[in-house]
């Protein structure tokens, strides 16, 4: 067997992957045995560490995908069989990106991103782009998330405001921008890495929603150290293998009260002497956050 070397997958399309090895990007095909093996998750995605061999002078082959230490994934969209849709592997932090102005901030979607990050043990950072529209936007939601301890960066890809703080946040880490289309993820990446030729589309005037600009997820090396991923805009975000009995652990603001409930298996939806429900009534837990929790529980019970 040919000697193998380890590399980092920076792009994956149709059975081929671009692998970063010692500063060079090489295209490799997936070994047939790997592609044909049964699985319920993606075989190889950006961020994966792989072993690559060179059976001849003209080709490279991925012979093994190494175990993932973390991932950002969701339930595959659509009505087909349940399958995990892994968007990026081995990341350190998730840049959950929305904006002031349009498209409007979707609190339910924000909470889904945060829950998945908590479940998959990835540090979330909330990014709010389009700072120039801050004064005309509702910012009442910020207090609840800041009190929980989630970092929130307000910046502008258009003017460059706040970009230094974002650059400091990215240093030395593998990070991924995620969020709906139209919030400016690609514009932010173009600010950070101006040498890239990335296409930026406007928000639909009719629907107020963003148009997809990123078609294929890619991982970019940052100056100095670290990597940054751009992912396609997400409109559907189903949780993957999130145990309903541990859902409250993915809401840090709820988790601090769970030990004070009268029942150890309390669902925090209807039981008497529920410390979480009491905290909602007292205003200690934000009601919209609690509603996100209840909705996710309801979905898990379907």
N, C-alpha and C positions, 0 to 999 in steps of 0.2 A: 504493500500500500504506500502511496506517495506520502511524503511528509506533510503534516498539517500545520497551519499557522492560525492564530486567533485574530479576528477582526470585528469591527462594529458595523452593523447594517445601518446605512443612512438613507436608503430608498429601496422600496420593494414593489415590483410590478410583474404580474403575469408569469410567475415561475422563475423570474430572474431578480437578483438583488445586487445593489451597489454596496460594496463592502470597503470600509476604510481600514487599510493595513499599512502601518508605518508611514502615514502621511499621504499615501496614494489611494485613490479610489478605483477599485477593480470590479468589473461586472462578473458575477458568478451565477451559475444555474443551480437549482436545488437538486440534490441527489434523488433519484427515482424512488428509492426505498423510503425516504422521508416523505415525499409527496403522497405516496400510496398508503401510508400507515393511517388507520382510523384515528379520528380526533374530533373533539368538540370545541376546539379553539383554533386560532390562526397559527399556521406553522411557523411563519417568520415575518416579523414586522420591524419597523425602524426601532433602533435602540437595542435590538437583540445582539448578544455576543455569539459569534459562530466560529466553528472550525472549518477552514477552507483548505482543500488540497488542489494540486495542479497535476492532473493525470497526463497532460501533454503540454506542449509549449504554447498552444493557442487557447486553452480553456481553463477555467477555475470552477470548482464544484464545492458547494456547501455540504459537508458530510455530517455535521452535527450542529444543532441549535442548543446552546448551553442554558441551564436553568435560569429563569428570570427571578431577580430579587424583588422586583416590583413591576407594576404595570398600570396602565389606565385602560379600562375596557368597559364595555357595555353589552347588554343583550343585543344580538344581531337584529336590526330593524326588520319589519315585515312579519308575516304570519307563518313562516316556515318553521322547521324544527328548532328547538332552543340551541343556540350556539353562541359562544363567546366571541365578541368582536373586539380584538385587542388593537388599540390605536397606536400605542407606543409602549415599549418595554424598558425596564431598568431606569426609570426616571426618578429624579429626586424631588421635583416640585411641579405642581400643576398651576399654570397661570390662567385662572378662570376669568375670561375676558368678556366684558360687556361695555356699554358706553352710555354717556349722557346724550339726550336727544333721541334719534332713531337709529336702529330699532329700539323700542322701549325695553327697559330692564324687565326681564321675566323672573320674578322672585322664585317661582316654583322650579324653573330650570336651574337657577343659581344654586338652590338647595340640593338638587339632584347631583350636580357636579361636586358639591362639598361632601355629600354623603358618600359618593363613590370614592373620593379622595381619602376620606376617613377610613372607609372599609378596606381600601387597598394600601393603607399606611403610606400615603404620599402627602407631602406638605402642600396645602392649597394657598395660593395668593390671589386675592381678588384684584383684578385690573379694571379700572374705569377709564376708558379712552374718551376723546372728544371733550377735553376740559373746557373748551371755549363755549360749550353749551350747558355748563354746570348751573349757571344762574337761572335758567329756564326749566330745570329738571327737578323732579321730586327726589330729595335726598334724605327723607325721613327714615328710610330703611337702614342707613349707615350705622346709627347708634346701636342697634341690636347686634350687628355683626362685629362691630368694634369691641363691644362689651364681651362677646364670646372669645375674642382674641385673634380673629382672622385679620391678617395684614391686608390693608386696602391701599392701593397706589392709584392716585389720580394723575392722569397725564394726557398729553396730546401728541399724536403722531404727526399732526399737521404743523404745529408750531415748535415741537421739540420739548415742550415743557414737561418736566418730570422724568425725562429719559435717563438722566444720570442716576436717579434712584433705582430705576428699572435695571440699568446696566449693572449696578452694584448687587442687586438681587440675583442676577443671573450668574455672577462670577463663580466659576469652579463647579457648577452644577449641570445636570442634564435636566432641562426644563421643556415644557410643552405648552404652547398656547392652545386653549380650547375655548369654544364658545360658539354662539350662533353666527351665521353669515352677516356681514355688513357692519360689524362692530370695529373693524380696523385691525384685525390680527396681522394681515399681510402688510399693511402700512407700517405697523410697529416693527415688524421684522426688517422691512426695508430701511427704517431709520437706524436700526442696530447694525445691520449688514448692508450698507448702501451699494455694495458691488453686485448684489443679486438682481436679476432681471425678473421681478415678480409682477404679475398682473393684478391690478386693483380694480374692483367694480363698485358701482354706486349702489345705494339703497333704492329699492323699487319705490317709485313715487306713488303707485297705486296701492300697494299692500303695506308699505312701511317696513318691509322685511329686507334683509340683506340677500344679495345674490351670491351663489357659491363662486369663489375665485380659485381656491386651492382644490385641485382635483386629486392629487396624490400626496400623501403625507411624506414629508422630507425632514431630515435631520441635518442641521448646519453647524459646523464648527465655529465657535466664537473666538475672537482675538484673545490670545493669552491662554485661556482654559475654559472648558465647559462646552456644552452643545445646546442647541435650541431647535425645537420641532415646531413645524407649522402643520396643522391638521385641517381637513375640510370642515366647513361649518356644520354644526350639529343642530338638527331640528327635532330629532327623536332620541331620547336618552333613557333607555330601560336599564335597570340595575341587573347585574349578573351575580347569581349565587349569593345574594345578600340574605342571610338567615333572619327571618322575621323576629325571632326571639332576641336577637342582638341589634336590631335596628336602632334602639334608643342609644346604644353606645356610639353610633355614628352622628349623633346630635349632642355635642359637648354640653350645650346649655340644658338639655334634658337629663343627661347622664349624671350630673351632680346631685339630682334629686331622687334617682331611681332606688337608692338604698333606703330611703325613708318611707317608701310605700308599704301599706299594710300587708300586701301579698308579694311574695318573691317573684312570681310569674306575672306581675301586673303588666297589662298591655297599655296602660295610661290612656284608655279610651272611655271606660265606663265604670271601672271598679270604685267602690267606696274607699275613702281614706287614701286616695292616690295623691302623693306629694307633687307629682308633675302637674296634674290638673289643678291642684290648689295654687301652684306657682303661676300657672297661666291666668287664673282668676285674679291673683294678687298683682299681676303685671311684671313678675320677676322673669317670666319666659314670654318672649314675643309671640303674640297670637298667630301671626302668619307663619312663623317657624313651626309652631305646633300643628297648624293645619297641613303644612308640608309633610310632617311626620305621619299624621293620620292618613293622608292620601297614599303615601308609600305603603303603609300597612294594608290599606284596602286593596291596592294593586297586588300585593303579595298573596292575599287571600283568594284572589280570583282563580 
